[in-house]
Amino acid sequence: MAEPAEIMRGSRVTMHFSLALFDGKEAISTFDEEPATLTIGEGAMVPTLEMAIYGLKAGEEHTFELTPEQAYGPRDEKLVQQIPLSEFPEEIEPQRGQIIAFTAEDGEEIPGTVVQVEKEQVKVDFNHPLAGNFVIFRVQILSVNNDSGMDL
């Protein structure tokens, strides 16, 4: 009987996962939804999260406690910007806590969280919502396929 496949670069992995703060507040979880399927090394997850699951096999469950540097990095105050209210489309009325997709100069969409709304200005935080936080990363590996065709 063949040994179960281990997760490595190029593996096609189906798994349940959750990301939570140390106080237990979940930021995202697939445990009550459809599992996530991704190819390791294609950038669907933060590289350090991918590295944490290398070597795991189908049926394994693990919980990892990650520092801000291992998870989404430290907060960068340069990513908190004042944007004139006049630059928002008429149909968008920014409100504190709202996440809005902005288009960068290269055409890529970047999510920003509205921090404060004043008469003429809106303060928007472009840090990842989990940046600067210790994170609990929990995974349950459902399947591992190493015949994805990706160059290993």
C-alpha positions in Angstrom: 0.0 0.0 0.0 1.4 3.4 -1.0 2.3 5.9 1.6 -0.2 8.9 1.7 1.1 11.9 -0.3 2.7 14.7 1.7 2.1 18.4 0.9 4.9 20.0 -1.1 5.3 22.7 -3.7 2.9 21.9 -6.5 0.5 19.8 -4.4 -3.2 20.2 -5.1 -4.7 20.4 -1.6 -8.3 20.3 -0.4 -8.6 21.4 3.2 -10.6 23.2 5.8 -8.9 26.1 7.6 -9.5 28.9 9.9 -7.6 32.0 10.9 -8.4 33.5 14.3 -7.0 36.0 16.7 -5.6 34.9 20.0 -8.8 36.0 21.7 -10.6 33.3 19.7 -12.3 35.7 17.3 -12.4 34.0 13.9 -11.5 36.1 10.9 -12.2 33.4 8.3 -13.2 29.7 8.5 -14.2 27.1 5.9 -15.1 24.5 8.6 -18.9 25.2 8.2 -18.6 25.7 4.4 -17.1 24.1 1.3 -13.4 23.3 1.8 -10.8 25.3 0.1 -8.8 23.7 -2.8 -5.5 25.3 -3.9 -2.2 24.5 -5.5 0.7 25.1 -3.1 3.2 27.6 -4.6 0.6 29.5 -6.7 0.2 32.3 -4.2 -3.4 31.6 -3.0 -2.1 31.7 0.6 0.5 33.8 2.3 3.8 31.9 1.8 4.4 31.3 5.6 0.9 29.7 5.9 1.8 27.4 3.0 5.1 26.6 4.6 3.3 25.6 7.8 1.4 22.8 6.1 4.4 21.3 4.1 4.7 17.7 5.0 1.1 17.2 6.2 -1.0 14.4 4.8 -4.7 13.8 4.2 -6.5 13.2 7.5 -4.1 15.3 9.6 -5.3 18.3 11.6 -2.9 20.9 13.1 -3.1 24.2 14.8 -0.3 26.7 14.4 0.3 29.9 16.5 1.9 32.5 14.3 3.5 35.8 15.1 2.6 38.9 13.1 5.7 38.4 11.0 4.8 34.8 10.2 1.2 35.6 9.4 0.4 39.0 7.7 3.3 41.1 8.8 3.4 44.1 11.1 1.0 47.1 10.6 2.5 49.8 8.4 1.2 53.2 9.2 2.2 54.4 5.7 -0.7 52.3 4.5 -3.2 54.4 6.3 -4.1 57.2 3.9 -6.4 60.3 3.7 -8.4 60.2 0.5 -10.6 63.2 -0.5 -14.3 62.4 -0.3 -14.6 63.8 -3.8 -12.6 60.9 -5.2 -15.3 58.4 -4.2 -18.0 57.6 -6.7 -21.4 59.1 -5.9 -23.0 55.8 -5.2 -20.5 55.0 -2.4 -21.0 56.7 0.9 -18.0 55.6 3.0 -18.8 54.5 6.5 -16.5 53.5 9.4 -15.6 49.8 9.2 -16.6 49.5 5.5 -14.3 47.6 3.2 -14.0 49.2 -0.2 -12.1 47.8 -3.3 -9.8 50.5 -4.7 -8.0 50.2 -8.0 -4.2 50.6 -7.9 -2.2 52.3 -10.7 -1.3 48.9 -12.1 -5.0 47.9 -12.3 -4.9 45.5 -9.3 -7.8 45.8 -6.8 -6.7 46.6 -3.3 -9.2 46.4 -0.3 -9.1 49.3 2.1 -11.0 49.6 5.4 -12.6 52.9 6.2 -11.2 54.1 9.5 -12.7 57.6 9.8 -15.0 59.8 7.7 -14.8 63.6 8.0 -16.4 66.4 6.0 -14.0 66.4 3.1 -11.6 63.4 3.9 -11.8 59.7 4.4 -9.1 57.9 6.3 -8.5 54.4 4.7 -6.3 51.6 6.1 -4.8 49.4 3.3 -3.1 47.0 5.8 -4.4 43.5 5.8 -7.1 43.3 8.5 -4.9 40.7 10.4 -1.6 42.6 10.0 0.1 43.2 13.3 -1.8 40.4 15.1 -0.8 37.0 16.4 -2.9 34.5 14.5 -4.1 31.0 15.2 -4.1 29.0 11.9 -6.0 25.7 12.1 -6.1 23.2 9.2 -7.7 19.9 8.5 -6.2 18.3 5.4 -8.8 16.4 3.4 -6.8 15.4 0.3 -3.4 15.8 -1.2 -2.7 15.3 -4.9 0.9 15.5 -6.2 0.0 14.9 -9.8 -0.9 18.5 -10.6 1.5 18.9 -13.5 3.1 22.0 -11.9 6.9 22.0 -12.2 8.2 21.0 -8.8 
